[in-house]
């Protein structure tokens, strides 16, 4: 494997479209309307946090992977642990610097610091921590919060909280399912109910009056996004209940891609219908990229 391919695999870069739609959702829920260039800079900064966290995940898991997943880059000898640690922490530092330069205010900087700390906490302790799904959910929810605070000095706190809370719940359910891959069976089914939280959130988010021109589309788009999200999640859960040996990684990868659909639900709920239609594209984009770089 080439060094570039190793880095792409370590960073799980195929999942980056879900980070970009996270950023879009945080911006919309904050009631802001930045330009494309401004959005791209913020999404790029948050992408550094994600990729850095993925590098650190492999670095901290190297001893367990040597026993359970010897094909991973570090135990296979494709790259050294010290190099992966250095790149991981370097990317987190670069993400922090990017947020400081983008929004030199206390709110977004504090949120980004908490995001970085939560990422490191998850990577360091997720294997033996029964609450690791909660920590992972907090990581994604903090992406919403950081994006919202970065683009607005007075974001709609209640709206951002509802959206972030629904994503938080979805990630708890997703991470719980992912943690069952090693035993190979779902021990409890009730945490999977949390995967449906974005559906409830889309109805609970109050429509923002800043997108009045989008209202004619909203009635048609929302049911479509709801059905698409529901279909993808139910299909993934059905696969988990099957017997195929690769059912867990394939189902988890599908649920990761569906994060963009959860974001689209939040965006559509806020009334930014055209932005929701763009966010939906993060779902197929992630699935396509996962064909070249595994998302788990």
Number of C-alpha atoms within 10 A of each C-alpha: 8 8 11 9 13 17 19 17 20 28 26 21 21 23 28 24 24 27 24 24 28 31 27 30 33 32 27 29 33 28 23 20 14 13 8 9 9 13 18 15 14 24 21 19 25 29 25 23 26 28 24 28 29 22 26 28 23 23 25 20 20 21 14 13 18 15 10 11 15 15 13 19 25 24 21 14 11 15 16 14 20 11 12 23 19 14 18 27 18 15 22 28 17 17 25 24 16 19 25 18 11 17 19 13 14 13 16 24 22 15 22 28 17 16 25 22 13 20 24 22 16 23 21 16 16 19 14 8 12 12 14 20 24 18 23 24 23 23 27 25 25 24 26 32 29 26 29 29 28 27 23 18 15 11 20 17 13 13 24 25 18 20 30 28 21 26 30 27 24 29 28 25 24 25 21 22 24 20 19 15 16 9 8 15 15 15 9 10 10 8 15 21 12 17 23 19 20 30 19 16 21 26 15 15 22 15 20 17 13 14 14 11 13 16 16 11 14 19 13 11 18 23 13 12 21 19 12 15 25 19 12 18 22 15 14 20 20 12 17 23 13 12 11 10 9 13 19 26 16 19 23 24 22 22 28 23 26 26 29 31 29 34 31 34 33 35 30 32 28 28 30 27 25 17 17 29 18 13 26 23 16 26 25 16 17 25 21 13 17 20 10 13 20 19 24 17
